[in-house]
Amino acid sequence: MKQRIWIFIFSIILCVILTGCIKKDERGQKQKVAIAGVLAMKPDILLMDEPFSGLDPLSLEQFLETLTVLHKHGMTQILSTHDVD
């Protein structure tokens, strides 16, 4: 399971490297890079504000799966969102 998390993190970083700089209007890519950067630090507690905004459906699904695995491994997660779904 840890391997899947690292694959997620490195796939985001690799995507950014291969596509070059993140453009000003690409909020979803910025969000993925920020998430990957934080997860790479292996925090005990993950505090997130609007973590799903700007993510496409596939990235959202991957992120939620990653959060589930991290929770099963004991990571505390706190998030705020305005999404009512």
C-alpha positions as CSV (number, residue, x, y, z in Angstrom):
1,M,0.0,0.0,0.0
2,K,2.8,2.4,0.7
3,Q,4.1,1.6,-2.7
4,R,0.9,2.8,-4.3
5,I,1.2,6.1,-2.4
6,W,4.7,6.6,-3.6
7,I,3.6,5.8,-7.1
8,F,0.9,8.5,-6.9
9,I,3.4,11.0,-5.5
10,F,6.1,10.3,-8.1
11,S,3.6,10.2,-11.0
12,I,2.5,13.7,-10.1
13,I,6.1,14.9,-9.9
14,L,7.0,13.2,-13.2
15,C,3.9,14.6,-14.9
16,V,5.0,18.1,-13.9
17,I,8.6,17.5,-15.0
18,L,7.5,16.2,-18.4
19,T,5.0,18.9,-19.1
20,G,7.3,21.7,-18.0
21,C,6.3,24.6,-15.9
22,I,2.9,24.8,-14.4
23,K,1.0,27.5,-16.1
24,K,-0.7,30.2,-14.1
25,D,-4.2,28.9,-14.8
26,E,-3.6,25.2,-14.1
27,R,-4.9,25.1,-10.5
28,G,-5.4,21.3,-10.6
29,Q,-1.7,20.7,-11.3
30,K,-0.6,23.1,-8.6
31,Q,-2.9,21.3,-6.2
32,K,-1.5,17.9,-7.1
33,V,2.1,19.1,-6.7
34,A,1.3,20.6,-3.3
35,I,-0.4,17.4,-2.2
36,A,2.6,15.3,-3.4
37,G,5.0,17.6,-1.6
38,V,3.3,17.4,1.7
39,L,2.8,13.6,1.5
40,A,6.5,13.2,0.7
41,M,7.3,14.7,4.1
42,K,5.4,11.8,5.7
43,P,3.5,13.9,8.3
44,D,1.6,12.4,11.2
45,I,-1.3,14.8,10.8
46,L,-2.6,16.1,7.5
47,L,-4.5,19.4,7.7
48,M,-6.2,20.3,4.5
49,D,-8.2,23.3,3.4
50,E,-10.3,22.7,0.2
51,P,-8.1,19.8,-0.9
52,F,-10.4,18.7,-3.7
53,S,-10.8,22.0,-5.5
54,G,-9.3,22.1,-8.9
55,L,-8.9,18.3,-9.2
56,D,-10.2,16.4,-12.2
57,P,-12.4,13.3,-11.5
58,L,-9.5,10.8,-11.9
59,S,-7.2,12.8,-9.7
60,L,-9.9,13.2,-7.1
61,E,-10.5,9.4,-7.1
62,Q,-6.7,8.7,-6.8
63,F,-6.4,11.3,-4.0
64,L,-9.3,9.9,-2.0
65,E,-7.9,6.4,-2.4
66,T,-4.5,7.7,-1.1
67,L,-6.2,9.3,1.9
68,T,-8.0,6.1,2.7
69,V,-4.8,4.1,2.7
70,L,-3.0,6.8,4.8
71,H,-5.9,6.7,7.3
72,K,-5.7,2.9,7.5
73,H,-2.0,3.3,8.3
74,G,-2.8,5.7,11.2
75,M,-2.4,9.2,9.7
76,T,-4.8,11.7,11.2
77,Q,-6.6,13.8,8.6
78,I,-8.4,17.1,9.2
79,L,-10.1,18.9,6.2
80,S,-12.4,21.7,5.6
81,T,-14.5,22.1,2.5
82,H,-17.6,23.9,1.2
83,D,-18.5,20.9,-0.9
84,V,-21.9,19.6,0.3
85,D,-21.7,16.3,-1.8
